[in-house]
Amino acid sequence: MKHKQGGANGFVCRATLLVYFLMAALSAAGADFGLQGPVTGFVLDPRSHSIRPINGLPGSSTLGPALDLPSIDRAVFAGQPDFAIAFGGGSVFLVRDLRRSEPRILPLPISIPDPVSAALNATGSAAVFYSQSPRSLQVVSGLPDNPAAAAAIDLSMLPGDIAAVALDGGGSSILLAAEGTVFLVRTDGSGPRFLANSPSPASILYLNQDRDALVADRSSNQIVLIREVRGAADVFVQASEHDGISAPVGVELSADGLSVLVANAGSSSVSVHSLAGLTPPSQFSLPVVPSRFDKLNGGLVMRFNDIGSGPLFLLDEAGGRQVYFVPVD
């Protein structure tokens, strides 16, 4: 079934299709998987409190049936290998082997009470969990095979609630924004250290081997670059309203690592900004107001919204930045 396409180009190159098919074949080889063929990623269906696969390649994808799991209220998904951190029934647990006919449910060694959210680092090797009462963080590293928890981090000294959070590749440094301020917190107990002001942060992203960071701010319509977050913490405006930033909800690196992609709710668009400033900003429209901007399945595909009354919309970053929809039953 061919789905409507949009974005920068009107076709998926043969090389990209070959990459997807090879990835699917390698991930399925030698194991008793319940899902056959390529899987673009996994999403939470809030209507049935279930995890469902996005089956097929971008442009011809469909939602698969719910996986055989307990009721789930929230979930954070890793790419390769496929696993999820799930919240449901007052518990937090790890879901392994999402492609198998019977995914495995494993406990996580979390000591903070009632964690309400989690964020994975870029490699999926560690996650940071947040609890509102008492306000605290805890990092679990060694994912998904050997999870181990660091000591809890008290956040009671910070003003307000946490608006955005990012974890570095080593699971030792955390960027977080609370009440308009961006801080750096380390799992060794040092900090929090002030980095920058941000009135209404929507997303934080490590880059340049975790030396620098990007902050997307909805009210100021800016993407702010913080150089050397563990050192000088110099702050620059990477992109602004004049460059097409309009109520951004998320920011991600391009597949080649040379540009920043920004999902703008104010203009229902994605803007592309060169990190080195070598090319002028560009922009393309979306058929939906984006409410999120997440990478699926190792970062080749990103999604803009949640399952609801309309279709899911995906961006195929590796296939010419085309926008596709996945019909929702």
VOGU-3710 file (C-alpha; in Angstrom, 3 decimals, decimal comma):
1> mkhkqggang> 0,000/0,000/0,000  1,570/3,264/-1,127  1,095/6,241/1,128  1,060/9,901/0,306  4,483/11,486/0,267  5,836/14,980/0,676  8,956/16,822/1,710  12,116/17,586/-0,212  12,033/14,774/-2,790  9,352/12,586/-4,361
11> fvcratllvy> 11,096/9,224/-4,271  13,027/6,863/-1,998  16,403/6,019/-3,471  17,208/2,382/-4,161  20,235/2,508/-1,872  18,090/3,593/1,060  15,621/0,786/0,437  18,514/-1,669/0,344  19,795/-0,346/3,688  16,389/-0,843/5,287
21> flmaalsaag> 16,040/-4,371/3,934  19,528/-5,333/5,100  18,873/-3,929/8,582  15,642/-5,889/8,842  17,279/-9,098/7,645  20,203/-8,789/10,037  17,994/-8,020/13,017  15,840/-11,068/12,342  18,584/-13,578/11,571  19,058/-16,493/13,968
31> adfglqgpvt> 16,223/-15,632/16,387  12,628/-16,614/16,932  11,065/-13,228/16,148  7,335/-12,675/16,099  7,634/-9,749/13,658  8,727/-10,584/10,127  9,951/-8,117/7,535  11,201/-4,556/8,073  10,051/-2,645/11,151  10,448/1,139/11,125
41> gfvldprshs> 10,089/1,412/14,896  7,712/1,113/17,826  5,150/3,514/19,291  2,810/3,672/22,249  -0,900/3,510/21,473  -2,484/5,481/24,359  -5,972/4,305/23,393  -5,174/0,686/24,247  -2,193/1,349/26,571  -0,104/-0,888/24,327
51> irpinglpgs> 3,116/-0,901/22,297  2,674/-1,421/18,564  5,219/-1,850/15,756  5,317/0,311/12,645  5,607/-2,426/10,038  7,087/-1,868/6,601  9,297/0,761/5,029  8,608/4,506/5,188  6,028/5,271/2,543  4,334/1,880/2,831
61> stlgpaldlp> 4,050/1,440/6,596  1,162/0,187/8,687  0,602/-0,145/12,417  0,945/-3,697/13,602  -1,038/-5,392/16,378  -0,356/-4,635/20,045  2,502/-6,569/21,624  1,675/-9,043/24,380  2,513/-6,794/27,338  0,823/-5,403/30,452
71> sidravfagq> -1,022/-2,072/30,298  1,452/0,746/29,573  0,858/4,459/30,150  4,165/5,899/28,927  7,165/4,495/27,099  10,589/5,574/25,864  12,060/3,598/22,964  15,651/2,786/22,063  16,717/2,025/18,513  19,269/-0,769/18,201
81> pdfaiafggg> 18,862/-3,139/19,975  15,111/-2,771/20,259  13,991/-2,198/23,821  11,747/0,171/25,730  11,453/1,695/29,172  7,783/1,417/30,100  5,632/2,955/32,813  2,440/1,186/33,833  0,503/-0,010/36,850  2,611/2,131/39,164
91> svflvrdlrr> 5,811/0,384/38,028  8,730/1,063/35,701  10,253/-1,823/33,779  12,453/-2,712/30,842  10,888/-4,412/27,827  13,475/-6,443/25,879  13,274/-8,078/22,447  10,373/-6,083/21,069  10,537/-7,995/17,785  10,013/-11,394/19,418
101> seprilplpi> 6,620/-13,032/19,716  6,906/-12,747/23,505  8,909/-9,682/24,605  10,660/-9,996/27,957  9,812/-7,794/30,937  12,665/-7,091/33,331  12,868/-4,970/36,498  15,001/-1,845/36,745  17,112/-1,009/39,820  15,519/2,367/40,546
111> sipdpvsaal> 15,431/3,644/44,122  13,779/7,050/43,693  10,029/6,909/44,478  7,391/7,185/41,768  9,490/8,122/38,719  7,265/9,848/36,156  9,547/10,140/33,128  12,764/8,885/31,581  15,200/9,976/28,868  17,702/7,726/27,086
121> natgsaavfy> 21,104/8,866/25,933  21,958/8,760/22,228  23,351/5,212/22,298  20,630/3,744/24,521  23,252/2,584/27,019  21,860/4,657/29,908  18,701/6,463/30,982  17,903/9,192/33,484  14,698/8,949/35,524  12,856/11,843/37,165
131> sqsprslqvv> 10,649/11,850/40,251  8,458/14,810/41,195  8,016/13,960/44,870  10,629/14,176/46,150  12,175/16,049/43,228  15,113/13,867/42,223  16,964/12,204/39,356  18,601/8,818/39,014  20,734/7,413/36,187  20,618/3,742/35,229
141> sglpdnpaaa> 23,561/2,656/33,055  24,476/-0,677/31,456  21,299/-0,870/29,387  19,840/-3,111/28,235  21,884/-6,104/29,424  23,302/-5,126/32,827  21,330/-2,223/34,315  22,964/-0,572/37,318  21,723/2,501/39,165  23,822/5,444/40,298
151> aaidlsmlpg> 23,021/7,331/43,489  19,897/9,481/43,491  20,393/13,209/42,816  18,437/15,679/44,932  16,841/18,504/42,908  14,998/20,225/45,729  17,290/23,253/45,440  16,210/23,955/41,856  13,205/26,183/41,136  10,087/24,719/39,557
161> diaavaldgg> 9,589/21,518/37,584  11,850/19,933/34,988  10,947/20,997/31,445  13,627/19,202/29,405  16,463/16,763/30,090  19,344/15,124/28,195  21,899/12,497/29,239  25,422/12,214/27,842  26,868/9,076/26,239  28,731/7,989/29,349
171> gssillaaeg> 25,721/8,415/31,622  27,666/10,789/33,888  26,374/14,269/32,982  22,801/15,518/32,746  21,498/18,667/31,097  18,224/19,883/32,543  16,045/22,952/32,342  13,878/24,132/35,234  11,921/27,394/35,443  13,721/29,014/32,536
181> tvflvrtdgs> 17,252/28,014/33,518  19,538/25,360/32,026  21,817/23,477/34,430  24,478/20,794/34,226  24,289/18,057/36,864  26,786/15,213/37,312  26,138/11,807/38,816  29,155/12,233/41,110  27,140/14,775/43,086  28,808/17,949/41,780
191> gprflansps> 26,515/20,720/40,647  24,009/21,818/39,655  25,989/24,271/37,549  24,277/27,158/35,772  24,714/27,186/31,990  22,159/29,510/30,412  18,759/31,160/30,654  15,916/29,735/28,586  12,395/31,088/29,218  10,473/28,121/27,839
201> pasilylnqd> 12,754/25,204/26,891  11,184/22,407/24,857  14,170/20,208/24,029  17,853/19,781/24,937  20,393/17,893/22,860  24,046/16,970/23,371  26,313/17,244/20,322  29,986/17,325/19,282  30,828/14,235/21,354  28,877/15,647/24,308
211> rdalvadrss> 31,069/18,739/24,549  28,318/21,135/23,443  24,540/21,355/23,681  21,538/22,785/21,834  18,428/24,142/23,554  15,168/24,783/21,681  13,057/27,495/23,305  9,385/27,890/22,400  8,700/31,411/23,659  11,861/33,109/22,384
221> nqivlirevr> 11,767/31,196/19,054  15,446/30,387/19,333  17,860/27,490/19,103  20,674/28,251/21,542  24,120/26,670/21,276  26,128/26,196/24,484  29,810/25,600/23,781  31,839/23,518/26,260  29,111/22,669/28,755  31,671/21,292/31,214
231> gaadvfvqas> 33,935/24,315/30,812  33,385/27,883/29,650  29,707/27,329/28,719  29,675/30,101/26,106  26,162/30,769/24,796  25,297/31,653/21,182  22,050/31,924/19,211  22,312/29,215/16,547  18,983/30,062/14,884  16,125/32,469/15,560
241> ehdgisapvg> 12,717/33,540/14,300  14,424/35,202/11,317  15,744/31,761/10,354  12,318/30,087/10,505  12,184/29,065/14,172  8,578/29,229/15,368  7,501/27,635/18,667  9,933/24,696/18,343  8,928/21,422/19,998  12,069/19,436/19,265
251> velsadglsv> 15,538/19,482/17,760  17,576/16,618/16,287  20,869/16,200/14,439  20,761/15,284/10,769  21,932/11,838/9,694  25,309/13,250/8,583  25,722/15,265/11,796  26,268/18,504/9,898  22,878/20,143/10,372  20,187/20,652/12,967
261> lvanagsssv> 16,568/19,757/12,203  13,937/21,715/14,137  10,231/20,805/14,328  8,256/24,058/14,548  4,716/23,980/15,949  4,156/27,647/15,160  4,540/27,153/11,407  3,891/23,380/11,053  7,294/22,967/9,466  10,785/21,562/9,771
271> svhslagltp> 13,677/23,977/9,421  17,214/22,852/8,611  20,210/24,776/9,936  23,883/24,160/9,173  25,931/23,859/12,361  28,937/25,414/10,629  26,847/28,092/8,916  28,035/26,976/5,488  24,566/26,923/3,922  21,534/29,162/4,479
281> psqfslpvvp> 18,582/27,780/6,474  15,941/25,858/4,588  12,404/24,828/5,485  9,675/22,443/4,387  6,058/22,186/5,470  4,396/19,460/7,504  0,789/18,266/7,090  0,329/18,328/10,864  1,271/20,578/13,769  4,199/18,730/15,361
291> srfdklnggl> 3,821/17,885/19,043  7,123/15,997/19,373  10,262/15,123/17,407  11,723/11,684/18,189  14,110/9,354/16,408  12,939/5,812/15,651  14,974/2,686/14,972  18,465/4,115/15,305  17,678/7,561/13,964  16,907/6,934/10,279
301> vmrfndigsg> 13,261/7,916/10,783  11,708/10,537/13,072  8,094/11,060/14,118  6,174/14,260/14,765  3,044/13,225/16,663  1,334/10,594/18,783  -1,362/8,114/17,856  -4,737/9,820/18,009  -7,626/10,605/15,704  -5,370/11,084/12,669
311> plflldeagg> -2,379/9,329/11,116  1,174/9,252/12,395  3,591/11,398/10,418  7,192/10,341/9,889  10,279/11,974/8,404  12,656/9,697/6,496  15,935/11,497/7,155  18,046/8,965/5,238  15,724/8,839/2,231  15,795/12,455/1,087
321> rqvyfvpvd> 13,852/13,987/4,008  10,471/12,880/2,788  7,428/13,079/5,035  5,112/10,055/5,138  1,982/9,107/6,984  1,081/5,872/8,699  -2,700/5,280/8,833  -4,159/4,741/12,297  -7,054/2,318/12,715
//
